[in-house]
Amino acid sequence: MERFNITSDRLRDMAEEYGSFYLYDGAIIEGQAKSLKEAFSGIDFLYSVKCNPYPKILQTLCDLGYGADAASAGEVLRAEEAGFLPEDIYYVAPGKTRSDIRRTWGKCTLIADSLDEVRWIDEEAERAAAPDDAPIHIGLRINPDFGFENGDPAPSKFGVDEDQAIAALSHWHGAAGMMSLRRVSVKGLQVHLRSQVLDTEALRIYYHKVLELADRFGEVCGGLDFVDMGSGIGVPYAPGDQPLDIRTLGKAVEEELCTFRKKWPGTRIMIETGRYLTCQAGLFVTTVVDRKVSCGRTYIILRDTMNQFLRPSLARLVVHYAREHAPEGREPLFTAADAFPFWVVKRVGGADKSSGSAGASDRMETVTLTGRLCTAADVIAEDVSLPKLSPGDAVIIGNAGSYAATLSPWAFSSMEKPTEFFI
């Protein structure tokens, strides 16, 4: 919590006024954004809007020269409102409807998720275009003929299998197939296989394979405008996680690009990033409503928990139901059992102003943190050691800047929508 540009006293005052809220620190986001740009040469970055679409965050990243990775028509419109230009918004998601395509027409670069979707976009272009308009360049998401690291290719709801895509593009770009697509031309690729990766070498191998795939598709398409290599760059959540070495990764990618650009100098290479920019720049603050002891266990009842910040409760559910000792992450719902640090800010008149979950105190106690929802699943921490809590004290949860407010079921049990602040 030391990184945040706010005092414990101010957090306490806000907790007393608002009860629960999110706080995003723009300086931390800006630092993370600049560190990526400094580490990678020749790469453009897209911010994944679904990670956190708070308007001030979008505006900050737009001002820093980031593009937008939009996963819905609504996200395209949010990015447009934040100031992103159409050429810097890339819309990739499965199941786009014709309405989605029409709503976002001219506001972004469309990346089709299926061969039928390519045809639907072509029909929309035919409807919207003047007779002498140049073809519209779009992208295509590929399910590649390789897995992450040394894994085998896997079936997926996302994208088009590589062999199917090659066959279709060979037809569309061949002389005999010129009339099969009237108004669009596939001139970009998107690939995404894994999120939240902390292994530098695994990401290097993945990017290498994506660039080899881009070379193959470049031959078929007569060159590519862009290659979106997807996400992957992770952040340390659990105490034992080691940060990704982005400088080493950036140098490795630069070496890979040197070979690729000798043949395809004009292709824009992009990497999507979401949580790397915002995860550790967010706090969720909520207040103690009540405390009780049942069969020797101390329960702390908090004002808002899974209804406003779902992921800590999901972590508890996964741990309860998984048979493995350390269940594998399933992003963005579950990363690790201990992915969220806790701190305490005491109310006015409390004994301690601010204490961390790892701090020493003669008033520490072991508690279970729960919320007000009428479900036994509303638990965000079990047997956690914290300073003794009383009604009115504030509990602060870290790693709350990504997949948090907008992922949470605040309408469940007719609760309130989370309040958000940006400093």
C-alpha positions in Angstrom: 0.0 0.0 0.0 3.1 2.2 0.3 3.1 2.9 -3.4 -0.2 4.7 -3.4 -0.4 8.4 -3.4 -2.8 8.6 -0.5 -2.5 8.6 3.3 -4.1 6.1 5.7 -6.0 9.0 7.3 -7.5 10.0 3.9 -8.5 6.3 3.3 -10.1 6.2 6.7 -12.1 9.4 6.0 -13.3 8.1 2.7 -14.3 4.8 4.2 -16.4 6.6 6.8 -18.1 8.7 4.1 -18.6 6.0 1.4 -18.6 2.7 3.2 -17.0 0.9 0.3 -15.1 2.0 -2.8 -12.4 1.4 -5.4 -9.4 3.6 -5.6 -7.2 3.7 -8.7 -3.8 5.5 -8.7 -3.0 7.1 -12.0 0.7 7.5 -11.2 1.1 3.8 -10.8 -0.7 3.1 -14.0 1.4 5.6 -15.9 4.6 4.1 -14.4 3.6 0.6 -15.6 2.6 1.9 -19.0 5.9 3.7 -19.5 8.0 0.7 -18.3 6.5 -1.5 -21.0 7.2 1.1 -23.7 10.8 1.5 -22.5 11.4 -2.3 -22.5 10.0 -3.1 -25.9 11.2 -1.6 -29.2 9.0 -1.8 -32.3 5.9 -2.9 -30.5 2.6 -1.1 -30.1 0.6 -1.9 -27.0 -3.2 -2.3 -26.8 -4.9 -1.9 -23.4 -7.6 -4.5 -22.9 -10.6 -2.5 -22.0 -12.4 -5.4 -20.3 -9.7 -5.3 -17.6 -10.9 -2.0 -16.2 -13.0 0.4 -18.4 -13.0 3.2 -15.9 -13.0 6.4 -18.0 -10.1 8.1 -16.4 -8.0 5.0 -16.9 -8.9 4.8 -20.5 -8.1 8.5 -21.0 -4.7 8.2 -19.3 -3.6 5.3 -21.5 -4.9 7.0 -24.6 -2.8 10.0 -23.8 0.2 7.7 -23.3 -0.1 6.4 -26.8 -1.7 3.0 -26.1 -4.3 1.5 -28.4 -7.5 -0.2 -27.3 -8.3 -3.9 -27.4 -12.1 -4.1 -27.3 -14.0 -7.3 -26.6 -17.5 -5.9 -27.3 -19.3 -3.2 -29.2 -19.8 -1.4 -25.9 -16.1 -1.4 -25.3 -15.5 0.1 -28.8 -17.8 2.9 -27.9 -16.1 3.5 -24.5 -12.7 3.6 -26.1 -14.0 6.1 -28.7 -15.5 8.3 -25.9 -12.1 8.2 -24.1 -10.4 9.7 -27.2 -8.9 6.6 -29.0 -8.8 7.0 -32.7 -10.5 4.4 -34.9 -7.2 3.1 -36.3 -6.1 2.4 -32.7 -9.2 0.4 -31.6 -9.2 -3.3 -32.4 -12.5 -5.2 -31.9 -12.0 -8.9 -31.4 -14.6 -11.1 -29.8 -16.5 -14.3 -30.7 -20.2 -14.1 -31.6 -20.4 -10.6 -33.0 -23.9 -9.9 -34.1 -24.7 -7.9 -37.3 -25.9 -5.2 -34.9 -22.5 -5.2 -33.2 -20.8 -4.8 -36.6 -23.1 -1.9 -37.6 -22.7 -0.1 -34.3 -18.9 -0.2 -34.6 -18.6 0.4 -38.3 -16.0 3.0 -39.0 -15.0 3.3 -35.3 -12.4 0.5 -35.2 -10.6 -2.2 -37.0 -12.8 -5.3 -37.0 -11.2 -8.7 -36.3 -13.4 -11.5 -37.4 -13.7 -14.6 -35.1 -15.1 -17.0 -37.7 -15.2 -17.4 -41.5 -19.0 -16.6 -41.5 -18.2 -13.4 -39.6 -15.8 -12.4 -42.4 -18.7 -12.8 -44.8 -21.1 -10.8 -42.6 -18.6 -8.0 -42.4 -18.2 -8.1 -46.2 -22.0 -7.8 -46.6 -22.1 -4.8 -44.2 -19.3 -3.2 -46.2 -21.2 -3.8 -49.4 -24.2 -2.1 -47.8 -22.2 0.9 -46.5 -19.7 1.5 -49.3 -19.8 3.7 -52.4 -19.0 2.1 -55.7 -15.5 3.5 -55.9 -14.5 2.8 -52.2 -11.3 0.9 -51.6 -11.7 -2.5 -49.9 -12.0 -2.4 -46.1 -9.1 -4.1 -44.4 -10.0 -6.4 -41.5 -8.3 -9.0 -39.3 -9.0 -12.6 -38.5 -8.4 -14.4 -35.2 -6.5 -17.6 -35.6 -6.5 -20.8 -33.4 -2.9 -21.8 -34.3 -1.6 -25.2 -35.0 0.5 -25.0 -31.8 -0.1 -24.7 -28.1 1.5 -22.5 -25.5 5.1 -23.5 -24.8 5.4 -27.1 -26.0 1.7 -27.9 -25.7 -0.4 -29.4 -28.5 -3.0 -27.3 -30.3 -6.4 -27.4 -28.7 -10.0 -26.9 -29.8 -11.3 -23.5 -28.9 -14.4 -21.3 -29.1 -12.1 -18.5 -30.2 -10.9 -18.0 -33.8 -10.5 -20.1 -36.8 -8.2 -23.2 -36.9 -5.1 -22.4 -38.8 -5.6 -24.9 -41.6 -9.2 -23.7 -42.2 -8.0 -20.1 -42.3 -5.2 -20.8 -44.7 -7.6 -22.6 -47.1 -10.2 -19.8 -47.0 -7.6 -17.0 -47.4 -6.0 -18.9 -50.3 -9.4 -18.9 -52.0 -10.3 -15.3 -51.2 -6.9 -13.9 -52.2 -6.5 -16.1 -55.3 -7.5 -15.1 -58.8 -10.5 -17.5 -58.9 -11.8 -16.2 -55.6 -11.7 -12.5 -56.1 -15.5 -12.3 -56.2 -16.1 -14.3 -53.1 -15.3 -11.2 -50.9 -16.6 -8.0 -52.5 -15.6 -5.2 -50.1 -13.2 -6.5 -47.5 -9.7 -7.9 -47.5 -8.2 -9.9 -44.6 -5.0 -8.0 -43.8 -4.4 -8.7 -40.1 -4.1 -11.5 -37.6 -4.8 -11.9 -33.9 -3.7 -14.8 -31.8 -4.2 -15.3 -28.0 -3.5 -18.5 -26.0 -2.6 -17.6 -22.5 -3.0 -14.8 -19.9 -1.1 -14.0 -16.7 2.3 -15.5 -17.7 5.3 -14.9 -15.5 7.8 -17.1 -17.5 10.0 -14.9 -19.7 11.2 -17.8 -21.9 7.7 -19.2 -22.4 6.5 -15.9 -23.7 9.5 -15.5 -26.0 8.8 -18.9 -27.5 5.2 -18.0 -27.9 5.9 -14.7 -29.7 8.4 -16.5 -31.9 5.7 -19.0 -33.0 3.2 -16.2 -33.6 5.7 -14.4 -35.9 6.4 -17.6 -37.8 2.6 -18.0 -38.2 2.4 -14.4 -39.4 5.0 -15.0 -42.0 3.0 -17.9 -43.4 -0.2 -15.9 -43.5 1.7 -12.9 -45.0 2.6 -15.1 -48.0 -1.1 -16.0 -48.5 -2.5 -12.5 -47.9 0.1 -10.6 -49.9 1.4 -9.0 -46.7 -0.3 -8.0 -43.4 -1.2 -4.6 -42.0 -0.9 -5.8 -38.4 -0.3 -8.8 -36.2 -1.9 -8.8 -32.7 0.1 -11.3 -30.7 -2.4 -11.3 -27.8 -1.9 -11.0 -24.1 0.2 -12.9 -21.7 2.3 -10.4 -19.7 1.4 -11.1 -16.1 1.9 -9.6 -12.7 2.8 -11.2 -9.4 -0.3 -11.9 -7.3 0.7 -14.5 -4.7 3.5 -13.8 -2.3 5.8 -16.4 -3.9 5.3 -15.1 -7.5 8.4 -13.6 -9.2 7.8 -10.6 -11.5 8.3 -11.1 -15.2 11.6 -9.8 -16.5 10.2 -7.4 -19.1 13.5 -6.0 -20.1 14.9 -9.4 -20.9 11.6 -10.2 -22.7 11.7 -7.0 -24.6 15.2 -7.6 -25.9 14.3 -11.1 -26.9 11.2 -9.9 -28.8 13.3 -7.2 -30.5 15.7 -9.9 -31.8 12.7 -11.9 -33.1 11.4 -8.8 -34.9 14.7 -8.1 -36.6 14.3 -11.3 -38.6 10.6 -10.7 -39.3 10.9 -7.1 -40.4 13.5 -7.9 -43.0 10.7 -9.5 -45.0 7.7 -7.6 -43.7 8.9 -4.1 -42.7 5.5 -2.4 -42.8 3.6 -4.8 -40.5 2.4 -3.3 -37.2 3.2 -5.7 -34.3 1.0 -5.4 -31.2 0.8 -6.9 -27.8 -2.4 -6.7 -25.6 -2.0 -5.8 -22.0 -4.5 -5.3 -19.3 -3.7 -6.3 -15.7 0.0 -5.4 -16.0 -1.0 -1.7 -16.2 -3.8 -1.6 -13.6 -3.9 -4.6 -11.3 -1.5 -3.3 -8.7 -2.8 0.3 -9.1 -6.2 -0.5 -7.5 -7.4 -0.9 -4.0 -10.8 -2.0 -2.8 -11.8 -0.5 0.6 -14.8 -1.7 2.7 -15.8 -1.3 6.3 -16.6 -3.6 9.2 -20.3 -3.8 10.0 -20.3 -6.5 12.7 -18.3 -9.3 14.3 -19.4 -12.5 15.9 -17.9 -15.8 17.2 -19.4 -19.2 16.2 -18.0 -22.5 17.5 -14.8 -20.8 18.3 -14.4 -19.1 14.9 -14.4 -15.3 14.7 -16.4 -13.8 11.8 -15.9 -10.3 10.6 -19.0 -9.0 8.6 -17.9 -6.5 6.0 -20.2 -4.0 4.2 -19.4 -5.2 0.7 -17.5 -8.3 -0.5 -18.3 -10.6 -3.4 -21.1 -8.3 -4.5 -18.6 -5.5 -5.3 -15.3 -7.5 -5.5 -16.0 -11.0 -6.7 -12.6 -12.5 -7.3 -11.5 -13.1 -3.6 -14.7 -15.0 -3.0 -14.1 -17.0 -6.2 -10.6 -17.9 -5.0 -12.1 -19.4 -1.8 -14.7 -21.4 -3.8 -12.0 -22.8 -6.1 -9.8 -23.8 -3.2 -12.8 -25.5 -1.5 -13.9 -27.5 -4.6 -10.6 -28.2 -6.3 -9.0 -31.6 -5.7 -5.5 -30.4 -6.4 -3.5 -28.8 -3.7 -2.7 -25.8 -6.0 -5.4 -25.5 -8.6 -4.4 -24.0 -12.0 -5.5 -20.5 -12.7 -8.5 -19.8 -14.9 -8.3 -16.2 -16.0 -9.7 -13.7 -15.2 -11.8 -15.4 -12.6 -9.1 -17.2 -10.6 -5.3 -16.7 -10.4 -4.2 -18.1 -7.1 -5.6 -18.9 -3.6 -3.6 -16.1 -2.0 -3.8 -13.5 -4.7 -5.0 -10.6 -2.6 -3.2 -8.9 0.3 -5.2 -7.3 3.1 -4.6 -4.2 5.2 -6.5 -2.5 8.0 -7.1 1.1 8.7 -8.7 1.7 12.2 -11.6 4.0 12.7 -11.2 7.2 14.6 -10.3 6.3 18.2 -9.0 2.9 17.2 -5.8 1.6 18.6 -3.9 1.3 15.3 -4.1 3.6 12.3 -2.8 1.2 9.7 -1.5 -2.3 9.8 -0.7 -4.9 7.1 -1.7 -8.5 7.1 1.9 -9.5 7.6 2.6 -7.0 10.4 3.3 -7.9 14.0 1.0 -6.7 16.7 0.0 -7.8 20.2 -3.6 -7.3 19.2 -3.5 -9.6 16.1 -6.3 -12.2 15.7 -7.2 -14.9 13.3 -10.5 -14.2 11.5 -12.7 -15.1 8.6 -13.8 -12.2 6.4 -17.4 -12.4 5.1 -20.0 -10.1 3.7 -23.7 -9.3 4.1 -25.0 -11.5 1.3 -27.4 -14.3 2.1 -25.1 -17.1 0.8 -22.5 -19.1 2.6 -20.2 -18.5 -0.4 -19.8 -14.9 0.6 -16.3 -15.4 2.1 -13.3 -13.5 1.0 -10.7 -14.8 3.4 -10.4 -17.6 5.9 -8.2 -17.9 9.0 -6.3 -14.7 8.1 -4.3 -12.9 10.7 -5.2 -9.2 11.1 -5.2 -6.5 13.8 -8.3 -6.9 16.0 -11.3 -5.4 14.0 -14.3 -3.5 15.3 -17.3 -2.0 13.5 -16.3 1.1 11.5 -12.7 -0.1 10.8 -11.7 -0.3 7.1 -10.4 -3.4 5.4 -8.3 -2.8 2.3 -7.7 -5.3 -0.4 -4.9 -5.0 -2.9 -4.6 -6.1 -6.6 -8.0 -4.6 -7.1 -7.3 -2.6 -10.3 -8.2 -5.3 -12.8 -11.2 -7.6 -13.4 -12.8 -6.3 -10.2 -15.6 -3.7 -10.2 -17.1 -4.7 -13.6 -16.7 -8.4 -13.1 -18.7 -8.4 -9.8 -22.4 -9.1 -9.4 -23.4 -5.9 -7.6 -27.0 -6.3 -8.7 -27.3 -9.6 -6.8 -29.7 -9.2 -3.8 -30.3 -5.6 -5.1 -27.0 -4.3 -3.7 -25.4 -1.1 -4.7 -23.0 -0.5 -7.6 -19.4 0.0 -6.6 -18.2 3.6 -6.2 -14.9 4.3 -8.0 -12.3 7.0 -7.6 -9.1 8.0 -9.6 -6.2 9.9 -8.1 
